[in-house]
Amino acid sequence: MTYKNEQNTNILYKGNKIDPNRVSDPEVMPLYLSTAHNVADLDDLQNTYDRKGYAYTRSHNANRDGIAELMTYLEQSENSVITNTGMSAISTTLLALLTSGDHVVADKTLYGESIDFLKTLSKYGILVDFVDITNLDEVASVINANTRILYTETVSNPMMTVANIKAIADLAHSHQSYLIVDNTLDLRVKKQSSNALSLATFLENHQLISKVYYAGLKSHPQHDLAEAQFSNQYGGMLSFELKGDRQTINKFLQELNLTKYAMTLGGIRTTISHPVSSSHYDTPEEEKAKIGITDQLLRVSVGIEDEADLIHDFEYALSQIELEEGE
């Protein structure tokens, strides 16, 4: 006697499989969230391997491969690797290229976590020198026979120093070294750049702001280099020093409405952070002083909001500080 109920058995599979012919040629590539893709048997599995199909998402994923193909084309490169975070990309690249005895020359004004990771390489016998990447003589002076990598950011975070990419690339390649540049792609950067330049110009002319760091401003020490290198697209990152103490900064942050505090960057909405309390929280005081990071420094990742709304947000928050001081 059998107790198999065909109707109840089949219900387990209803809605789980859709004929691929019914969903072919979508307007945009769908997201593949499945951990694994089924195969019929071992022969089918081998066939999947042979045609570079997909069986296990951790090994290969259609969405990652699609992005990689696009990035490879846009960058005119040999191939691309897609990772889930920026630090994953950084650590994967460095660990893949370095071995014990190698030497790295890195910009001293890098993102704090990049500096932290580079410092951990010493326990693997890898020496790292942090230098002023804008001083080519200083960079050249520390390169030696074991220098494997020169590492920089297009524009450093949060001090907004601009590296001369071509000059550093020539220097690296003349010593048979790799140049690694932490960089951000074109589409949203145009709007972010436009917004950031307007915001930086507004802040530079405000009496409560002591200094603004943005390569698009003529007051920036590497403005001419940035203008030639970036074709008037200076990016969406800027920093500024707000006059006052911790209480003043807190009041300013509380009065912002459109802009929110977040320890991240590069999104479509504007965020703000305090490097001393976030990206460079663990950086020793003497190192922060060398970089130029002060307690008054605030970093802004400018988004793609309406320009007038964005400036109004900062203008209003600053006016509330003025009102409080005047009371």
N, C-alpha and C positions, 0 to 999 in steps of 0.2 A: 504494500500500500504506500502511496506517495501523498505527501501533504503540500506539495509544491503548488502555490497559487500564482499562476502566471501573471495575473493582473497586479497583485501586490509586489511581485518581483520586478516587473517592468517599471513600476512607479518610482523605483529608486533611481532610474536613469532618465526619467522625463525632465526635459529642460536642461540637462547636463551636456548634451551633445546637439549641435546644430550643424546641418549639412554645410560644409564650406562653400559649396556652389551657391548657396542662398545669400552669403555675405561677402562675395568676392568684390574686389575693386572698391574698397571704401574710400571716401573723399580724403580722410586723414588716416594715418597709420594707427590702428587701435592699440591700446595698452594691453600687454600680455602679462596678467597678474599670476598666472598659474606657476607653481613651483616646478612642475614636471609636465612633460608631454608623453602621452601613452604610445607604446609600440605594440605590434601584434605578437612578435616573437623575436628570437635572437637574430634571425636573418633581416627582419625589418629594422632592428636596432643597428645592425651593421650598415645597412643601407642608409639609415639616418646619418651615421657618422660619415659615410663616404660622400654624401651630398652636402655635408656641413649643415645638416638640419638641426632641429632643437629637441633635446631630450630632457635636459636638466638645467634650470634657469641659472644656477650659480656658475655653471661652466659657460654657457652661451645663452644669450637672450636676444630676441628679434629687435626689441626696442633699443637696447644698447648698441647692437650692430648697425641699426639704422642711423643712430646719432654718429657713430664712429665713421661710417661711410660719408656722411655729410661733412663732418669736421675734416676728414682727410682731404676731401675735395676743396673745401674753403681755404684750408691752410696749405694746399698743394704739397702735402707731405706723403710719406711712404705708407703710414698707417696711424691709427689712433686707438687709444685705450680709454674707455669710459669708466669713471669711478663715481662713488656715491657722494663724496665730499671733496672739497679742495685739499684738505690735509691728507686725504687718502691718495690723491693724485701726486702730491708733493712727496710723501713718504715712499710710495711705490716707485716713483722715478729714481729717487736717491738710492734706495736700497737695491734697485736693479742695476745701477751703474757703479756703485762703490764697493770696495773691498778693503780689508785691513791694510794699512800703510798708505792709503790714498789721502789726498789733501783737497780741501774745499775752500774757495774764497767766496765770501758772502757779504752782502750789504748789511751794515750794522743797523739800518733802520727798517728791517723787514717786519712783517706781521709777527706779533709776539710768540704765537704758537709755532711759527716756522723757526724762529730762533731757538725755542725750547727743543724742538725736534733735532735741529742741527747739533745742538750741544750734547744730546744723548749719544751721538755717533762716536764720541770719544771712547766709550766703553767697548767699542768694536775696533779700536785702533785707528780711527779716522780723525785726522786733525782738521779743525775748521778755524779760519781766520776771518774775523768780522772787520770790514773796512768801510771807509767812505767811498761808496761806489761812484760818486761824482768826481772823485779825484783819481784820474787814470794813472798818475805816477804812483800813488799809494797802492792801487790795485796791482800794478806791474811789479812793485817792490816785494810783494809777498808771494808771488807765483814762483813755484820751484818745479823740479823735475817730477815730483809726485802729484802735482796739481791736476786733478781729474775733472773738476767742475768749477765753473764760475756761476754764481747763483744770485739773481736779483729779481726785483719786481718792476713792471713797466713804470708804475708810479708807486712809491712806497706807502705803507699804511702804518701809522697815521700822519707821518710828517710830509708826505706828498713830494718827496724828492724825485727827480726824473733822471733815470739812467740813460746814458748815450748808448743805445743798443748796438748800433753798428760798430762803434769804436770798441766796445767791450767784446763783441763777437770776433772782431779782427784780432784782438789781444788773446782771446781764448784759443782761437783756431791756430794762431801762430805758435802756440805751445802744445798743440794736439790735445786740447782740453775741450770739454763740452760747455756750452752756455745754456743755462736753464733760466727761462723767464716766466714768472708767475704773471699771467695775463688774463684779460677779460674781453668775448666776441663782439660785433658791430651793430646789430639790429636795434637794441634798446639804448645802446650807448649814445647814439646821436641825440635823442631826446633828453637823456640824463645829462649829457654834456651841456646842452643848451640851458637846462634848468640850473645846473651847478654853477655855470658862469654868471648867470643873473643873480643867484643867491650869494655867491662869493663877492660880487661887486657891491651888492646891498650891504653885506656884513662889513666889508672893508671900509665903508663910509659911515658906519655907525659908531657913536661915541662910547658905547659900552664894550666894543670889541677892540682888543689891543693888537691882535695880529690874525691874519687869515692866510692859510696855506692852500693855494690852488694854482696849478701850473698855468691856467688860462689868464691869470692876472699878470699885468706887466711888471708888478712888484715882485713876482716870484723869481728867485735867482736863476732858475733854468727855463724861463719863459721862452726865450728864443729857440732853445733846443727842442722844447715841447712843441712849439709852433711848427717847426720843420719836421719833426718826427711823427706828430699825430695829425697833421693836416687840419688844424683848428678844432679837433675833437679831443678835449682834454680829460674826458672821463667824468664819472658821477661822484667821485669821492673828494671831499674837502674837509679841512680841519680849521678850527679857530679857537682863540683864547678869549674867554669871557672875563672881563674885569670883575673882581669880587672873590668871595670865599665859597666854601662848600654850601652854605645856606643860600647864597646867590644862585649857584648852579642848580640847586634843588628847586628853588622858586621858578627859575627859567624853564626847567624840564616839566614842572607841574603845569605851567601855563600853555605849553605847546598843545595843540589840539590835533592837527592833521599829522604831525610828526610824532612818532612813538619811540621810546627807548627800546632798543633791541641790539644785542651783541652779535649782529650779523651784517652783511653788506651785499650789494649787488642786486637787490630785489626791485620790484616795480614800484614799491612805495618807499617814501623817504623815512629813514630811521636815523637815530642819533645814539651815540654812546660816549662814555667817558673812559678813554684808554687806561688811565691809572687804575680804574676800578674793573676793567674787563680785559681787553687784549694784552695789556702789559701789567696785569695785576701782580704777577710773580717776578717781574723784572726788578733787579736790585736798584736802589736809588741812584747809585753812581752811574749805572748804565743808562737809566732814564735821563739823567742829566746830560750825558754825552750825546744822546739822540736828540734831546730837546723837548722831551715829553714832560709837561708841567701839570700840576693839579688843576690848572684852569683850562686845559686843553679839552675840547669836545670834537668828536669826529662825526661827520654827517655822510651817510650813504644816500645820495639824492635819487629820487625815483622819477616817475614819468607823469606826476600830477600836473595840473594846470599851473603854469609858472606864477601867475598872480596870486593864486590861492596859497602856494608854497611860501612866497615872500611875505604875504600877509600873516601867515602863521608865526613866522619868526619875528616879524615886526610887532605883532600883538604881545608875544611873550616877553620881548625886550621892554616894551612900554610898561608892562606890569611891574618889572623890576624898577624902572624909573619912578613909577608912581609910589611904590613902597618906600624907596629911598627918600622921596620928597615929602613923605608924610611925617 
